[in-house]
Amino acid sequence: MHAIRAICQLSAVLFCSAASIAQITQSKPMPKLVEIRVDPAGNLGTVPPRLFGTFIEPIDNSINNGVIAEILVNGSLEAGLWNHAMLEQIFRDQPELIESTNTTGIPVPWQSLNRAAGNRFELHVGDAANSWQSLEIMGTPGDLTGIRQRVYLPVPRTYTYTVSLYAKHRSGLSRVNVSLRSRTSDKVFATASIDITAAEWSKYTATLKLEREDVHRLEPVDFAVSVEGDERIDVDQISLMPDDAIATFDPDVVRMADEMHMTELRLGGNFSSYYHWKAGVGPLDKRVTMQNIAWGIPEYNNFGTDEFLAFCKLVHAEPQFNLNMGSGTPQEAVDWVKYIRDRYQGPLILEMGNELYGRWQVGYPDIHEIAPRTLAFSKALRPVSKDATLMATGATPNGFEKWNAAQLTNPPGTFDLLTTHFITGTNHVRLNPYTPDFMAAAAYAVPHALGPDLDRMQAQIDAAPGYKGTAHLAITEWLFNSKGEGERNFTNESPSSRNEGGAVMIAAAFNTYLRHNSQVKLVDLTGLMEFAGIWKRREQVFASPAYYVFQMYSTAKNDTVLPVTTNSSTYTVKNGTQGYADVPDVPYIDVVATRSTGTHSLTLFCVNRSLTDDAPVKIDLGAFVAMKMAKVEQITAVSRYVMNDEVEPTRVVPQLSSLNVTPKEPLTITLPHESVTVIRLQEK
């Protein structure tokens, strides 16, 4: 019986594998030596500098505990800042907060410093230095009384921290202690005393300095605020900042963002449809804390217009603002642009709305409303933003026709670019059952499948009266993700923007954008933080493999795209990734070449999609005469699922090498399977 069951199970596995293989058909065997020919005198267009943009929005740890250096969460001690799904995540991570919240009412993620002291706390709603409520701490003679929050510190980068808080004295003694303490013993690593004497809300500051061996990287500690004796005080708007912060920004994030060499940075996303810009201006301490309803997390309004402009200046990026066309008005948008222009006079990009075709957007217009609403915003904005690039909301590449047709009923000049979002879940395929290799091969085909969609989208624009040559496409979000059930439940079962397989997809997508430079004039990668960009976990900053691909490609700005031919084999996918299920003629070896007259260089951007075969290649550069040594950057890994994280931040990074160049001879190099290789040659 067991033998029969085993045979049946083996038969099922073989059937599954055979069915998956049948959905991937190869045009011909891969040549033993792939030949690549580059025409260095050809010209397939110029690479628009704005193909290399990124975007940021208040989602997960992108801004709070991301770009912003602030270490504490919910410093203003508010309630109702997380939706139920996000609270579940918090309580799974720190189950002790459940009892604390139930017994004391202290707002998450704060809790009592000393459970033995009992409930010595009271929330005061309507009496706060910031937002809606403050917390009274009532001292207990002989007992340590206060609140604490688990934190991670950016050691070994810095060991010194600035504390600020608002407080007012109610009765008893007037001393408040702030400290960094062990979570496993009674040890206090650093402490400072503050004399709270004022009966009205006042701001106080202190410095906490650790010894180098006190706290180690990735070690959790408690930040605490405590009182002495019978003292009673109200506290609010508590902050813990590293002393090396650049204004309010994390210095590691600033450095890594600058090193991406992005052209523009978009402030936008789902929150844009209900974002009112005035909430994010004025003194930081007085900006109201509220729930970010798009993502169910706190919104402190600490990354408003002025902070965004300052950050763009630090990372040498043009600012791109996503205007509120959901709950906002044309006049509100005009007032915002005037405020921006009073502070910044450089290149400006304005995006009218975000994903307005989606019912998840607050105040979304239907297809009959979108054109007149876009026109009303455009007419209001043009007089105050004559030199800005103005973009209208378009639909997604695999379902754009009706929505974009409505937008194109507007007069020419209403917008300069029509946007689209290219977001694909790579772990959802039509084939069932499937294998992991089938899922990966299907995912690697998706960037190639985008090309014909871009052609069709631009053709529709060109066919509209008066639009040909005056309007093009902008991809203001693009992402490859692997998701389970639930909104924020990301998995690692397929190539995604977080892992090495995603790096292959990101590079293949850039190759598609470079080839379609006449249609696509602006591209914003999702995102600067999280997803395909920079990550911050437990106060350690690291990058996804896709971040390094962006770095490798962003040098192509203003280059000329050259004709390239190869004899690479191709494959066809059937029943693959949902949205791009059937994709013909996908090249295993995908190469784009560009040439810069300014730096007298030629660059080859090479992707090997093969799941198994390392590909020796021979590259004929034609009449281009190169210096004796070429520079090579290569991203590969032992598995497509390998990711970088705060524990091992450099598992997947570009490997640097050099390649000997023999005059009048082709270049030879091997492209590993599932890899990205960039070869840079200097003209002799």
C-alpha positions as CSV (number, residue, x, y, z in Angstrom):
1,M,0.0,0.0,0.0
2,H,2.8,2.4,0.9
3,A,4.6,1.6,-2.3
4,I,1.5,2.3,-4.3
5,R,1.0,5.6,-2.5
6,A,4.7,6.5,-3.2
7,I,4.3,5.7,-6.9
8,C,1.2,7.9,-7.1
9,Q,2.9,10.8,-5.4
10,L,5.9,10.5,-7.7
11,S,3.6,10.4,-10.7
12,A,1.8,13.6,-9.5
13,V,5.2,15.4,-9.1
14,L,6.3,14.3,-12.6
15,F,3.0,15.3,-14.1
16,C,3.2,18.8,-12.4
17,S,6.8,19.3,-13.7
18,A,5.9,18.1,-17.2
19,A,2.8,20.4,-17.2
20,S,5.0,23.4,-16.2
21,I,7.7,22.7,-18.7
22,A,5.0,22.4,-21.4
23,Q,4.1,26.0,-20.7
24,I,7.6,27.3,-21.5
25,T,8.7,26.6,-25.0
26,Q,12.2,27.4,-26.3
27,S,12.6,28.6,-29.9
28,K,15.9,26.8,-30.3
29,P,18.8,25.6,-28.2
30,M,21.0,28.3,-26.7
31,P,24.2,28.6,-28.8
32,K,27.3,27.5,-27.1
33,L,28.7,31.0,-27.7
34,V,26.1,33.8,-27.9
35,E,27.1,36.5,-30.4
36,I,26.3,40.1,-29.7
37,R,26.8,42.8,-32.3
38,V,26.8,46.5,-31.4
39,D,26.6,49.3,-34.0
40,P,28.5,52.1,-32.3
41,A,27.5,54.6,-35.1
42,G,23.8,53.9,-34.8
43,N,21.2,56.0,-33.0
44,L,18.0,54.6,-31.5
45,G,17.3,57.8,-29.5
46,T,18.5,59.5,-26.4
47,V,18.1,58.2,-22.9
48,P,15.8,60.7,-21.0
49,P,17.4,61.7,-17.7
50,R,14.1,61.3,-16.0
51,L,14.0,57.6,-16.6
52,F,15.9,57.4,-13.3
53,G,13.5,58.7,-10.7
54,T,12.3,57.1,-7.5
55,F,9.3,57.8,-5.3
56,I,8.4,57.9,-1.6
57,E,5.2,57.9,0.4
58,P,4.4,57.4,4.0
59,I,4.0,53.6,3.9
60,D,5.5,51.1,6.3
61,N,9.0,52.5,7.4
62,S,9.6,54.6,4.3
63,I,9.3,58.0,6.1
64,N,8.8,57.4,9.8
65,N,11.6,55.2,11.1
66,G,13.0,55.5,7.6
67,V,14.0,58.8,6.0
68,I,13.3,60.5,9.3
69,A,16.0,59.9,12.0
70,E,13.5,60.0,14.9
71,I,13.8,56.7,16.8
72,L,10.6,56.8,18.9
73,V,7.2,55.8,17.7
74,N,4.1,57.8,18.7
75,G,6.0,60.4,20.6
76,S,2.8,62.5,20.9
77,L,1.1,59.7,22.8
78,E,-2.0,59.5,20.6
79,A,-4.6,56.8,20.4
80,G,-6.2,55.3,17.2
81,L,-3.1,55.7,15.0
82,W,-3.1,52.1,13.6
83,N,-5.8,50.1,11.9
84,H,-6.6,46.6,13.3
85,A,-4.3,44.8,10.8
86,M,-1.3,46.9,11.8
87,L,-2.1,46.6,15.5
88,E,-2.1,42.8,15.1
89,Q,1.4,43.0,13.7
90,I,2.5,45.2,16.7
91,F,1.0,42.8,19.2
92,R,2.6,39.8,17.6
93,D,5.9,41.5,17.8
94,Q,5.4,42.7,21.4
95,P,2.7,40.7,23.1
96,E,3.4,42.4,26.4
97,L,1.8,45.5,25.0
98,I,-1.6,43.9,25.1
99,E,-1.7,43.7,28.8
100,S,-0.2,47.1,29.2
101,T,-2.8,48.7,27.0
102,N,-5.6,46.8,28.6
103,T,-4.6,47.7,32.2
104,T,-3.1,51.2,32.0
105,G,-4.4,52.8,28.8
106,I,-0.9,54.0,27.9
107,P,-0.9,54.5,24.1
108,V,0.9,51.9,22.0
109,P,3.8,51.2,21.8
110,W,4.6,52.7,25.2
111,Q,4.1,50.8,28.4
112,S,4.7,51.1,32.1
113,L,8.3,51.2,33.2
114,N,7.6,49.3,36.4
115,R,4.5,47.0,36.5
116,A,4.9,46.7,40.3
117,A,4.0,50.4,40.6
118,G,0.5,49.8,39.3
119,N,-1.6,52.2,37.3
120,R,-0.2,55.6,37.9
121,F,-1.2,57.2,34.6
122,E,-4.1,59.2,33.1
123,L,-4.7,60.4,29.6
124,H,-5.8,64.0,29.2
125,V,-7.8,64.5,26.0
126,G,-7.9,68.1,24.8
127,D,-5.0,69.2,26.9
128,A,-1.8,68.6,24.8
129,A,1.3,70.3,23.6
130,N,0.7,68.4,20.3
131,S,-2.4,67.0,18.7
132,W,-5.1,65.6,20.9
133,Q,-3.9,64.1,24.2
134,S,-1.1,64.0,26.7
135,L,-0.2,61.6,29.5
136,E,0.0,62.4,33.2
137,I,2.6,60.3,35.2
138,M,1.9,60.1,38.9
139,G,5.0,59.3,41.0
140,T,5.0,56.7,43.8
141,P,7.3,57.3,46.7
142,G,9.7,54.4,46.9
143,D,8.7,53.0,43.5
144,L,10.1,53.6,40.0
145,T,7.3,55.2,38.0
146,G,7.3,56.1,34.3
147,I,6.9,54.9,30.8
148,R,9.2,53.1,28.4
149,Q,9.4,52.1,24.8
150,R,11.5,49.4,23.2
151,V,13.9,50.9,20.7
152,Y,16.9,50.0,18.6
153,L,19.8,52.4,18.2
154,P,22.0,53.2,15.2
155,V,25.1,51.9,16.8
156,P,28.0,51.8,16.1
157,R,27.4,54.8,13.8
158,T,26.7,57.1,16.9
159,Y,26.4,56.7,20.6
160,T,25.0,60.1,21.5
161,Y,21.3,61.0,21.4
162,T,19.2,64.1,22.0
163,V,16.0,63.9,24.0
164,S,13.3,66.5,23.8
165,L,9.9,66.5,25.4
166,Y,7.1,68.8,26.3
167,A,6.0,68.7,30.0
168,K,4.2,70.7,32.6
169,H,4.5,70.4,36.4
170,R,1.4,69.4,38.4
171,S,2.6,68.8,41.9
172,G,5.4,67.4,44.1
173,L,9.0,67.3,43.1
174,S,10.1,68.7,39.7
175,R,12.6,66.2,38.4
176,V,12.1,64.0,35.4
177,N,14.7,61.4,34.4
178,V,15.2,60.2,30.8
179,S,17.3,57.1,30.2
180,L,18.4,54.2,28.0
181,R,18.1,51.0,29.9
182,S,18.7,47.3,29.5
183,R,15.7,45.1,28.8
184,T,17.1,42.1,30.5
185,S,18.5,43.6,33.7
186,D,18.3,46.7,35.9
187,K,21.3,48.3,34.2
188,V,20.9,51.9,33.1
189,F,23.2,52.7,30.2
190,A,22.7,56.5,30.1
191,T,20.5,58.9,32.1
192,A,19.9,62.6,32.4
193,S,17.7,64.7,34.7
194,I,15.5,67.5,33.7
195,D,14.0,70.1,36.1
196,I,10.3,70.5,35.2
197,T,9.2,73.7,36.9
198,A,6.7,75.4,34.6
199,A,3.0,74.9,35.1
200,E,2.4,75.5,31.4
201,W,3.5,73.4,28.5
202,S,7.2,74.0,27.9
203,K,9.9,72.2,25.9
204,Y,12.9,70.6,27.6
205,T,16.0,68.9,26.2
206,A,18.7,66.6,27.4
207,T,21.6,64.5,26.0
208,L,22.1,60.8,26.5
209,K,25.6,59.4,25.8
210,L,26.4,55.7,25.7
211,E,29.7,54.1,26.3
212,R,30.9,52.2,23.2
213,E,30.5,48.7,24.7
214,D,27.2,49.4,26.4
215,V,24.8,48.6,23.5
216,H,25.5,46.5,20.4
217,R,24.2,46.5,16.9
218,L,20.6,45.1,16.7
219,E,20.3,44.9,20.5
220,P,16.9,46.3,21.8
221,V,17.0,48.6,24.7
222,D,14.3,50.6,26.6
223,F,14.0,54.4,26.4
224,A,12.3,55.6,29.6
225,V,10.8,58.7,31.1
226,S,10.4,58.5,34.8
227,V,9.6,60.7,37.9
228,E,10.8,60.7,41.4
229,G,8.9,60.6,44.7
230,D,5.3,61.9,44.7
231,E,5.9,64.1,41.6
232,R,3.1,64.4,39.1
233,I,3.7,65.8,35.6
234,D,2.1,65.8,32.2
235,V,4.2,64.8,29.2
236,D,3.8,65.0,25.4
237,Q,5.7,65.1,22.1
238,I,8.7,63.0,23.2
239,S,11.6,62.7,20.8
240,L,14.8,60.7,20.7
241,M,17.2,61.7,17.9
242,P,20.7,60.6,17.0
243,D,23.1,63.5,17.3
244,D,24.4,62.9,13.7
245,A,21.0,63.5,12.1
246,I,21.1,65.8,9.1
247,A,18.3,68.2,10.2
248,T,15.6,65.6,10.8
249,F,17.0,63.0,8.3
250,D,18.9,59.8,8.8
251,P,22.4,60.4,7.5
252,D,22.8,56.8,6.2
253,V,19.6,57.2,4.2
254,V,20.7,60.6,2.8
255,R,24.1,59.2,1.7
256,M,22.7,56.1,0.1
257,A,19.9,58.1,-1.7
258,D,22.5,60.5,-3.1
259,E,24.6,57.6,-4.3
260,M,21.6,56.4,-6.4
261,H,22.1,59.4,-8.7
262,M,18.4,59.7,-9.2
263,T,17.1,62.5,-11.4
264,E,13.7,63.1,-9.7
265,L,12.0,62.1,-6.5
266,R,8.2,61.8,-6.3
267,L,6.3,62.5,-3.2
268,G,3.1,60.6,-3.9
269,G,1.0,57.5,-3.5
270,N,-2.4,56.5,-2.2
271,F,-2.2,59.1,0.6
272,S,-2.1,61.8,-2.0
273,S,-5.8,61.5,-2.7
274,Y,-6.6,62.9,0.8
275,Y,-3.4,64.8,1.6
276,H,-3.9,68.4,2.5
277,W,-0.5,70.1,2.3
278,K,-1.1,72.7,5.0
279,A,-1.0,69.9,7.6
280,G,2.7,69.5,6.7
281,V,4.0,73.0,7.1
282,G,4.8,75.2,10.1
283,P,6.7,74.3,13.3
284,L,7.3,70.5,13.5
285,D,6.3,70.3,17.1
286,K,2.9,71.8,16.3
287,R,1.9,69.6,13.4
288,V,-1.0,67.3,14.1
289,T,-0.5,63.6,14.4
290,M,-3.3,61.5,12.8
291,Q,-3.9,58.1,11.2
292,N,-2.7,57.5,7.7
293,I,-5.9,55.9,6.4
294,A,-4.3,54.7,3.2
295,W,-1.9,52.3,5.1
296,G,-3.3,52.2,8.7
297,I,-0.2,53.7,10.3
298,P,0.6,57.0,12.1
299,E,1.1,60.2,10.1
300,Y,3.1,62.7,12.1
301,N,3.2,65.2,9.2
302,N,6.9,65.6,9.8
303,F,7.9,65.2,6.1
304,G,6.0,68.1,4.6
305,T,6.8,70.4,1.7
306,D,9.8,72.1,3.3
307,E,11.3,68.8,4.5
308,F,10.8,67.2,1.1
309,L,12.4,70.1,-0.7
310,A,15.3,70.0,1.7
311,F,15.8,66.3,1.2
312,C,15.6,66.7,-2.6
313,K,18.4,69.3,-2.3
314,L,20.6,67.0,-0.2
315,V,20.2,64.1,-2.7
316,H,20.4,66.3,-5.8
317,A,16.9,65.3,-7.1
318,E,14.2,67.3,-8.9
319,P,11.0,67.4,-6.7
320,Q,7.9,65.8,-8.1
321,F,4.7,66.5,-6.2
322,N,1.6,64.3,-6.5
323,L,-1.4,66.7,-6.2
324,N,-4.6,65.8,-4.4
325,M,-7.3,65.3,-7.0
326,G,-9.4,63.1,-4.7
327,S,-10.6,65.3,-1.8
328,G,-8.6,68.3,-3.0
329,T,-9.6,71.3,-5.1
330,P,-7.9,73.2,-7.9
331,Q,-7.4,76.2,-5.7
332,E,-5.7,74.1,-3.0
333,A,-3.3,72.8,-5.6
334,V,-2.6,76.3,-6.9
335,D,-1.9,77.5,-3.3
336,W,0.5,74.6,-2.8
337,V,2.4,75.3,-6.0
338,K,2.7,79.0,-5.0
339,Y,4.1,77.9,-1.6
340,I,6.5,75.6,-3.4
341,R,7.6,78.3,-5.8
342,D,8.2,80.8,-3.0
343,R,10.9,78.4,-1.7
344,Y,12.2,76.6,-4.8
345,Q,12.7,77.9,-8.3
346,G,14.3,74.8,-10.0
347,P,12.9,72.1,-12.3
348,L,9.4,71.1,-11.0
349,I,7.2,68.1,-11.9
350,L,3.5,68.2,-10.9
351,E,1.3,65.1,-11.1
352,M,-2.4,65.6,-11.1
353,G,-3.8,62.7,-9.1
354,N,-2.7,59.2,-8.2
355,E,-4.5,56.0,-9.5
356,L,-7.7,57.9,-9.8
357,Y,-9.3,55.0,-11.7
358,G,-9.2,53.0,-8.5
359,R,-12.0,52.8,-6.0
360,W,-9.4,52.6,-3.2
361,Q,-8.6,56.2,-3.8
362,V,-10.4,58.7,-1.6
363,G,-12.8,60.8,-3.7
364,Y,-11.9,59.0,-7.0
365,P,-13.7,60.4,-10.1
366,D,-15.4,58.0,-12.4
367,I,-14.5,57.7,-16.1
368,H,-17.1,60.4,-17.0
369,E,-15.6,62.9,-14.4
370,I,-11.9,62.4,-15.0
371,A,-11.4,64.5,-18.1
372,P,-13.3,67.7,-16.9
373,R,-11.7,67.3,-13.5
374,T,-8.2,67.1,-15.1
375,L,-8.9,70.1,-17.3
376,A,-10.1,72.2,-14.3
377,F,-6.9,71.4,-12.4
378,S,-4.7,72.0,-15.5
379,K,-6.3,75.4,-16.2
380,A,-5.8,76.5,-12.6
381,L,-2.2,75.3,-12.5
382,R,-0.8,76.4,-15.8
383,P,-0.6,80.1,-14.9
384,V,1.4,79.4,-11.7
385,S,3.5,76.6,-13.1
386,K,4.3,77.6,-16.7
387,D,7.8,76.0,-16.6
388,A,6.7,72.8,-14.8
389,T,6.1,69.4,-16.3
390,L,2.4,68.7,-15.8
391,M,1.2,65.1,-15.8
392,A,-2.3,63.6,-15.9
393,T,-3.4,60.3,-14.4
394,G,-3.5,57.4,-17.0
395,A,-4.5,53.8,-16.4
396,T,-2.4,50.6,-16.2
397,P,-0.6,49.1,-19.2
398,N,-2.9,46.1,-19.5
399,G,-6.2,47.9,-19.3
400,F,-5.8,51.6,-20.3
401,E,-7.8,52.1,-23.4
402,K,-11.1,53.6,-22.2
403,W,-9.7,55.6,-19.3
404,N,-6.9,57.1,-21.4
405,A,-9.3,57.8,-24.3
406,A,-11.3,59.9,-21.8
407,Q,-8.3,61.9,-20.8
408,L,-7.4,62.5,-24.5
409,T,-10.7,64.3,-25.1
410,N,-9.1,67.2,-23.3
411,P,-7.5,69.9,-25.4
412,P,-3.8,69.3,-26.4
413,G,-1.6,71.1,-23.8
414,T,-3.8,70.0,-20.9
415,F,-0.9,67.8,-19.8
416,D,2.7,67.0,-21.0
417,L,2.8,63.4,-19.8
418,L,0.2,60.7,-19.2
419,T,1.0,58.5,-16.3
420,T,0.8,54.7,-15.8
421,H,1.7,52.3,-13.0
422,F,3.5,49.1,-13.8
423,I,3.0,46.9,-10.6
424,T,3.0,43.2,-10.9
425,G,2.6,40.4,-8.4
426,T,5.1,37.8,-9.6
427,N,3.8,34.9,-7.4
428,H,0.4,34.7,-9.1
429,V,0.3,32.6,-12.2
430,R,-2.5,31.1,-14.3
431,L,-1.0,27.7,-14.4
432,N,-2.1,25.4,-11.7
433,P,-0.2,23.4,-10.5
434,Y,3.1,25.1,-11.2
435,T,6.7,24.8,-10.1
436,P,8.9,27.6,-8.6
437,D,11.0,27.5,-11.8
438,F,8.0,28.1,-14.0
439,M,6.9,31.0,-11.8
440,A,10.4,32.5,-12.1
441,A,10.6,32.1,-15.9
442,A,7.2,33.7,-16.2
443,A,8.2,36.6,-14.0
444,Y,11.4,37.2,-16.0
445,A,9.2,37.5,-19.1
446,V,7.0,40.3,-17.7
447,P,9.4,43.3,-18.4
448,H,9.7,42.1,-22.0
449,A,5.9,41.9,-22.3
450,L,5.6,45.6,-21.3
451,G,7.2,46.8,-24.5
452,P,4.2,46.2,-26.8
453,D,1.9,47.8,-24.3
454,L,4.0,51.0,-24.3
455,D,3.8,51.0,-28.0
456,R,0.0,50.7,-28.0
457,M,-0.3,53.4,-25.3
458,Q,1.8,55.9,-27.2
459,A,0.0,55.1,-30.5
460,Q,-3.3,55.9,-28.8
461,I,-1.9,59.3,-27.6
462,D,-0.5,60.0,-31.1
463,A,-3.8,59.2,-32.7
464,A,-5.7,61.9,-30.7
465,P,-6.1,65.2,-32.6
466,G,-3.2,67.6,-31.7
467,Y,-1.4,65.2,-29.4
468,K,1.2,63.6,-31.7
469,G,4.7,64.8,-30.6
470,T,3.3,66.8,-27.7
471,A,2.5,64.2,-25.1
472,H,4.3,61.0,-24.0
473,L,4.2,58.5,-21.2
474,A,5.4,58.6,-17.6
475,I,5.6,55.5,-15.4
476,T,5.3,57.0,-11.9
477,E,5.3,53.7,-10.0
478,W,6.7,50.3,-10.9
479,L,7.2,47.3,-8.7
480,F,7.5,43.6,-8.8
481,N,6.2,42.0,-5.6
482,S,5.4,38.7,-4.1
483,K,2.4,38.8,-1.8
484,G,0.3,36.4,0.3
485,E,-3.1,37.0,1.6
486,G,-3.6,40.5,3.2
487,E,-2.5,44.0,2.2
488,R,1.1,44.0,3.6
489,N,1.8,40.3,3.7
490,F,4.9,40.0,1.5
491,T,6.5,36.7,0.8
492,N,9.7,35.5,-0.8
493,E,8.4,32.7,-3.1
494,S,9.1,34.4,-6.5
495,P,11.4,37.0,-8.0
496,S,10.5,40.4,-6.4
497,S,12.0,43.8,-5.9
498,R,13.5,42.6,-2.7
499,N,15.6,39.6,-3.8
500,E,18.2,38.8,-6.4
501,G,15.6,37.5,-8.9
502,G,14.0,40.9,-8.6
503,A,17.3,42.5,-9.6
504,V,17.1,40.6,-12.8
505,M,13.6,41.8,-13.4
506,I,14.5,45.5,-12.6
507,A,17.4,45.4,-15.0
508,A,15.2,43.8,-17.7
509,A,12.6,46.5,-17.2
510,F,15.3,49.2,-17.6
511,N,16.3,47.6,-20.8
512,T,12.7,47.9,-22.0
513,Y,12.6,51.6,-21.0
514,L,15.8,52.3,-22.7
515,R,14.5,50.8,-25.9
516,H,11.3,52.8,-25.6
517,N,12.9,56.1,-25.0
518,S,10.7,57.8,-27.6
519,Q,7.6,56.9,-25.8
520,V,8.6,56.9,-22.1
521,K,10.0,60.2,-20.8
522,L,9.8,59.7,-17.0
523,V,10.1,56.7,-14.7
524,D,9.8,56.5,-10.9
525,L,11.0,53.3,-9.3
526,T,9.0,52.1,-6.3
527,G,10.6,53.2,-4.1
528,L,13.4,55.2,-2.6
529,M,12.6,53.5,0.7
530,E,11.5,49.9,1.1
531,F,10.5,47.8,-1.9
532,A,13.3,48.1,-4.5
533,G,15.2,50.8,-2.7
534,I,16.8,51.5,0.7
535,W,15.7,49.7,3.8
536,K,15.9,50.5,7.5
537,R,15.2,47.8,10.0
538,R,16.2,48.0,13.7
539,E,18.0,51.3,12.9
540,Q,20.4,49.6,10.5
541,V,20.3,50.9,6.9
542,F,20.9,48.6,3.9
543,A,19.8,48.3,0.3
544,S,17.9,45.8,-1.8
545,P,19.7,44.1,-4.8
546,A,17.5,46.3,-7.1
547,Y,19.0,49.4,-5.5
548,Y,22.3,48.5,-7.0
549,V,20.8,47.8,-10.4
550,F,19.4,51.3,-10.3
551,Q,22.9,52.6,-9.5
552,M,24.4,50.7,-12.4
553,Y,21.9,51.9,-14.9
554,S,21.5,55.6,-13.8
555,T,24.8,56.5,-15.5
556,A,23.1,56.2,-18.9
557,K,21.4,59.6,-18.6
558,N,21.5,61.4,-22.0
559,D,23.4,58.6,-23.6
560,T,22.6,57.5,-27.2
561,V,21.0,54.1,-27.4
562,L,22.8,51.9,-30.0
563,P,21.4,49.1,-32.3
564,V,22.2,45.7,-30.8
565,T,21.6,42.2,-32.3
566,T,22.2,38.8,-30.8
567,N,21.7,35.2,-31.7
568,S,20.3,34.4,-28.3
569,S,17.6,31.8,-28.0
570,T,14.2,32.9,-26.9
571,Y,11.3,31.3,-25.0
572,T,7.5,31.7,-24.9
573,V,5.4,31.6,-21.8
574,K,1.8,30.3,-21.7
575,N,-0.4,30.7,-18.6
576,G,2.2,32.7,-16.7
577,T,2.1,35.8,-14.5
578,Q,-1.4,37.2,-14.1
579,G,-1.7,40.3,-16.2
580,Y,1.1,39.1,-18.6
581,A,0.2,35.4,-18.9
582,D,1.1,34.7,-22.5
583,V,4.4,36.3,-23.6
584,P,6.2,35.3,-26.9
585,D,9.8,35.5,-27.9
586,V,11.5,36.4,-24.6
587,P,15.3,36.7,-25.2
588,Y,17.4,34.8,-22.7
589,I,20.3,37.2,-23.3
590,D,18.9,40.7,-23.3
591,V,21.4,43.4,-24.1
592,V,21.1,47.2,-24.5
593,A,24.1,49.4,-25.4
594,T,24.5,53.1,-25.0
595,R,27.2,55.6,-26.0
596,S,28.2,58.9,-24.3
597,T,29.8,61.6,-26.4
598,G,30.5,63.5,-23.2
599,T,32.6,60.8,-21.5
600,H,33.6,59.1,-24.7
601,S,32.4,55.7,-23.4
602,L,30.2,52.8,-24.4
603,T,28.2,50.8,-21.9
604,L,26.6,47.3,-22.3
605,F,23.7,46.5,-20.0
606,C,23.3,42.7,-20.1
607,V,20.6,40.4,-18.5
608,N,20.7,36.6,-18.6
609,R,17.2,35.3,-17.9
610,S,18.2,31.6,-18.1
611,L,17.4,29.6,-15.0
612,T,20.2,27.2,-15.5
613,D,22.7,28.2,-18.2
614,D,25.7,30.4,-17.7
615,A,26.2,32.0,-21.1
616,P,29.6,32.6,-22.7
617,V,29.2,35.6,-25.0
618,K,31.2,37.3,-27.7
619,I,30.6,41.0,-28.2
620,D,31.5,42.7,-31.5
621,L,31.9,46.5,-30.9
622,G,32.3,47.3,-34.6
623,A,34.4,50.4,-35.2
624,F,34.5,51.4,-31.5
625,V,38.1,51.3,-30.3
626,A,38.3,50.8,-26.6
627,M,41.0,51.3,-24.0
628,K,42.8,48.1,-22.8
629,M,40.7,47.4,-19.8
630,A,36.9,47.4,-19.4
631,K,35.1,47.7,-16.0
632,V,32.6,45.1,-15.1
633,E,29.8,45.2,-12.5
634,Q,27.9,42.0,-12.0
635,I,25.0,41.0,-9.7
636,T,24.4,37.3,-9.2
637,A,23.7,34.9,-6.2
638,V,23.5,31.3,-5.3
639,S,19.7,31.6,-5.4
640,R,17.1,34.0,-6.9
641,Y,15.6,34.2,-3.4
642,V,18.6,35.7,-1.6
643,M,17.9,39.1,0.0
644,N,19.8,41.7,1.9
645,D,18.7,42.5,5.5
646,E,19.9,44.2,8.6
647,V,21.7,41.1,9.8
648,E,23.6,40.5,6.5
649,P,23.3,43.7,4.5
650,T,25.7,42.8,1.7
651,R,24.6,39.3,0.6
652,V,23.8,40.6,-2.9
653,V,25.9,43.5,-4.1
654,P,27.7,44.2,-7.4
655,Q,30.9,42.3,-7.9
656,L,33.5,44.4,-9.5
657,S,36.1,43.1,-12.0
658,S,38.0,44.1,-15.1
659,L,38.0,42.7,-18.6
660,N,41.0,42.7,-21.0
661,V,40.3,44.3,-24.3
662,T,42.3,43.2,-27.4
663,P,42.3,45.7,-30.3
664,K,40.0,44.7,-33.2
665,E,38.9,41.5,-31.3
666,P,35.5,40.9,-29.8
667,L,35.1,41.0,-26.1
668,T,34.4,37.6,-24.4
669,I,32.7,37.2,-21.0
670,T,30.4,34.7,-19.3
671,L,27.0,35.9,-18.1
672,P,25.9,33.8,-15.1
673,H,22.4,32.4,-15.2
674,E,19.8,34.8,-13.6
675,S,22.3,37.7,-13.5
676,V,22.8,41.4,-14.4
677,T,26.1,42.5,-15.9
678,V,27.2,46.0,-16.9
679,I,30.4,46.5,-18.9
680,R,31.9,49.9,-19.3
681,L,34.4,50.7,-22.0
682,Q,36.4,53.9,-22.4
683,E,37.1,55.1,-26.0
684,K,40.7,55.1,-27.0
